[in-house]
Amino acid sequence: MNYTQRPKSRRSAGYKPAKAEKPSKTEQAAEKEEKPARKKENIFVKMRNAILPCKGDSVTESVRKVVFDIAVVALIITGGSLLFDVVDRAVETGKDNQLAEAYDNVRDQEEDVIEGQLNLSDEEKEAIRQEQPGILPSFMELYNKNNDIVGWITVGDEEGKIGQIVNHPVMQAADNDYYLTHSFEHKETKGGAIFADYRNRFDSGKLSGNTVLYGHNIWDGTMFAKLTRYYDATLFGEYSDKLGFYKENPTLIFDTLYEKSEWKVFACVLFNTDEKNGEVYPYTQIHDFESEASFNSFILDIMDRSVLWTDVDLTYGDSILTLSTCYYPYGENIDTRCVVFARKVRDGESAEVDVSKAQRNENPLMFTYQYNVLGGSWKGRTWDTSKLLSY
């Protein structure tokens, strides 16, 4: 059988391409004249044609471009909004840091030194003293700038500098709405300010039995965001021990206009705010204790629900500090609050806390939705009630 021989491949050893005859210079010039120069397309025209529907596009291509254009516009809008939030928070955080640094500088100074450092005239100082008898010199300038200030809260002490975690003035308005969206400088901002419940008492330095402070849980970790580490430090990858954050921060500082004081953290609770999901405990409605029994009842309720047990004891007559922030471990549709409780260090008492005795409560009293998700049921009160000395 005869087969027609195939031409050798260009890769074959014996293949040699025929040598093309080079045209003369006269022929090259003539050919160039016959072919008009190709106009170079503008780069902006190319970009426009690539992203916008134009004449000659198929239906599929036109639809693709429209979808792409809509996506780009949406990204610009949402990205621009996010960028605005980032810049806004950066500016506000910078101002907060400057304010905190100024306060740190005067808080630890002797009173006579502070008096000399205040940028206030003698008339301004006297007017403030008349309005707020007993006010600490460290608060005078701040009070002069915004007389809504009632104190200063700090959490954390990193390398000797107080307030690495929380370091903010505490404000109080005529309602619980204004400082949700306004800063110390009265500027409207999504971060708001740390503020006390409008029903709390600060007159003449005497605190309410339960002082409730609110602060946003800001995505950048500012305001009260990091207080959620008391609930479970491992959720954010910073600790391997759920109690790790508490063990590093068992106390905090809350100075009022009239008194410097330290506070011992003794509980942390996740509270529900929506009745459809179970119990709504009224911790924000309790500001004073009418009797020993009402105080004991409040502490028993808190400790039953706390994920944290400490070596801190409590008794009727103690001042309680309640720090509340938004926290959504079950998603934003389940509206919950992470709430940290502390009691004021008593006169003559050491502020030291034996954190080695802290325990994680693996069976706190929870609200219905939590049991639906996690299963189980409350096994009753198992914490050491002898820590409640007035019970």
Steps between C-alpha positions, in 0.01 A plus 500: 500500500639842403464793737533862403802639680418774752710818490771517761416683822677819585643301791636229266876483466496521122261788469642819356267789433525661162683830509262785421617749242536845654306773311697792365491840672290637211239225548493560879435872450223432250330252737516750787325762282223254406423415873388808692647540851280338768370758746602421859190465721488730803551310828198673658284392207621143552412515869158647424424231244619231739265596784206678334253351252572626149383448140588157367490321838301181520207483744704277733796740494276802569338324799841402636619861483185633669531250787868588541424875503231458767739298716770768471257777597379299801859437609585869474196598707549242777876532495475876520267473796737259674796724426312795648430299815867398525622859461234629739594247769871567447447872558283440806742243641784746455307762695411247769866403533607863535232553763605184685868595493423842643291347776765238582758776533304689765326215681812382682637843587480674834210740530712814531695405184179433308363838601798665338463294181133571437432725204230682690485847648446542874148622424422186297634273774294674765186481287548125459556454874180688571311282253663172602632519857766237562584441133846350444744740330567237231141538380480880496614558142288215370198627691559847361490358147194281556314504830324173411810314618448296819815286508772308320533125446816305424561130450843348440852587598757418231864578572407745771257703289145488629206466266633294210164322467248763611594860576208739463309779669158398629215730402140535621218670311132550574426177314674183386495599133720806450839343570420196290585720203700791640856535625641692797533797264131477404595385153264252337680167459400135473737413785316724743648524850506299821207626705319438826131420521314831536333370816828441683599735780837679526399794719763610755703191419242253628444222248188298434504148640537369143663735248427390143737605221437442129745486211493381140674182386692662213647278225844661540523387864437842655243617757368194692579242228775317688288450810348202319829319572376460857223280358736271309855606424559213253241614247738758355811284477694707753485250786489123541335537842141626513590684820824639356373854456349511849822372656690786338233758584326409829458866596417826327501869588190716505568848632210739555528878507554475875685176570763266360406135546587150389247224435520120510332308218282218639263388222427501126159417353348475151153656523215468253303814402215347297212324677443261210838343579437450871563684825584871484670575831457869603861573599478852349200586719667432835690803630451497875434230758220571744610233743751228571256249355476689168880520477541130575231410246677700229839342569352149512333558162823629346721223636256227386531632144871588501751302293767624739549426870772681693644526850335841546254521790200733518279643771207737537631855483753427223485724193441302180619602152326351195664529155273417208581458129343335195619149421355252247648150542178355349481745210362852472141376493537386861543829685716445807726696735830406659493647850793517741443560873751641750487622856686793648810429707404578859679753716815341640465189282775380269424516128690174447297203369605134508420413136615140550168441678293615203277236341304465179134424561412234243134493601371858536128571503426593137203632303277274289669558163836392639356172629335442160841538332729345759264254664510404866330665795598691811620273779439752775722730705848356542719808561643576843226713661723563802659768278180698551572604858158657564305192383 
